[in-house]
Amino acid sequence: NLEGADLKGADLKRANLWGSNFSKANLANANLKRSVIQAANLRDANLNSAHLKGVNMDEADLRGTNLQNADVEDASFAGALYNEKTVWPDGFNPIRAGAVFRRD
């Protein structure tokens, strides 16, 4: 349980974080390349400018999550939940990526 943790700039590449709770955590500029964050709770987390290349975020809860300027190249978002408060990188299409819109 890493709810509210300050992990700004942390190196978590290739980590298995399946089902972890990162609600309200600060992961700005964190390196999560090729990590598994499937089914994780990232509600209201800050992933601004995070390195998410090749990350598996399938079925993650991204409602209210800030992904602005994040590198999401080759990342997987199948079944991930997002809402009107989720901030995606410019030009990113969450529907095309398989994410599911849910109102709070």
N, C-alpha and C positions, 0 to 999 in steps of 0.2 A: 504494500500500500504506500504509494508515493504522492498521495493527495497533498497539493499545495507545496510540494518540494521545489526548491530552487536548483534546477539542473542546467542553468544557463551555460552554454558552451561545453556541456559534458560530452565525452566520447563514449557512445553506446553502440557503435557500429557492430553489426552482426549479432546483437543481443537477442535472446529469446525473452520477450516481454509479454507473451501471450496472456491475455486476460488481466493485465496489471491495471491498477487504478492510478491514473495520472490527472485526475480531476483538479483543475485550477493550478496545475504545476507550471513552472516556468521552464520551458525547453527551448527558449530562443537561442539560435545559433548552435544548437546541439547537433552532434553527428550521429545520426541514426541509420546511416546507409546500410541497406540489406538486412535490417532488423525485422523481427516478427513482432508486430504490435497488434496482431489479430485479436478481435473481441475485447480490446482494451477500452477503458473508460478515460477519454480525453476531453470530457466536457469542460468547457471554459478554460482550456489549457492554452498557453502561449507557445506556439511553434514558429513564431516569426523568424524567417531566414534560416530555419532548420534544414539540415541536409538529409533529405528523405529519399534519395535515389534508390530505387529497387525495394522500398519498404513494403511489407505486407500489412495493410491496415484494413483488411477485409473484416466486416462486421464490427468495426470499432465505432464508438459513440463519439462523434465529432461535433456535437451540437454546442455552438458557442465558441468553438475552437478558432484561434487565429493562426492561419497558415500563410499569411501574407509573405510574399518573397521567398517562400520555401521552395526548395528544389525537389519536385515530385516526379521527375523523369523515371519512367518504368515502375512507378509505385502502383500498388493494387488497392483499390477502394471498394471492391465488390461487396454490396450489402452494408457499407458503412453508413451510419445515420448522420445527417446534418440538418440544420435549420436556418432560418433567416438571419441568425446572428453569426453563423460560420463565415469566416473570411478566407476565401480561396486565393491562390496566386493569380495574378493577372493572366487572362486568357485560358484558364483551366475550366473545363466543363465537367462538373461532378456527375451529371447524369450520364454522359458518355463513358465516364470511368466506372459506372455501376453503383454509385452512391445513391442513397434513398433519402428523399426529403421527408422530414417529420416535424410537424408543429409541436411546440412545447405544450 
